[in-house]
Amino acid sequence: MKIISQPLFPSVVWTTLLDDHKAFNSQLMNQVSALQDIDPRGVDNTNVKGWQSPNTLQNLPAFEEINRRILQVCQRIGESLHFKSGQAYHLQAWANVSPPGASNKIHYHANCHFSGVYYISLKAPECGSIYFRDPRVASRMMTWPVEQITDFTAEEIQMRPEEGRLYVFPGWLEHGVEENRSDRDRVSISFNVLAASR
Ligand SMILES: [Fe+2]
């Protein structure tokens, strides 16, 4: 007897590693530090004990290259999902500096197609992982009698962050970031992307 399984409504996280991330990230690190020097207070959002810039990176020439790359990746993903051609991809991006002890509460991003994060500097795995919560509401009504958790039975799935890797996921997928238990700052750029008719 052959049992066939077919995933329905999959929740996807897309990732890509930037080839030139070492040199690129050291430049970005300087740009983020400069931004933090100008505005040491930052903004309060889902960040606990961490610094977050305002959502303005999309307007800053210093971040032009990372903005371009984020949009390029999201556009490629949109094409793979058969988004209508000729859509304009709108970006909002911000920087995060999470010192030891900092974390991000679980949240989602309304009114955007894609959300994501690009990691500039961190010490994995001690810096903590990004985690995603199962969006299938019905599955939270009971627990599975399992000895080992799989992607199907998990209530949360963690993905270890990696310097130079860009992670993209649907804006509705709830996510948070574990506490940084390393001795280094975890530095990243987060973003939302909306595809709309021109
Ligand atoms: Fe987020």
Residues whose N, C-alpha, C, O or C-beta is under 5 A from the ligand:
A	BS01	LIG	none
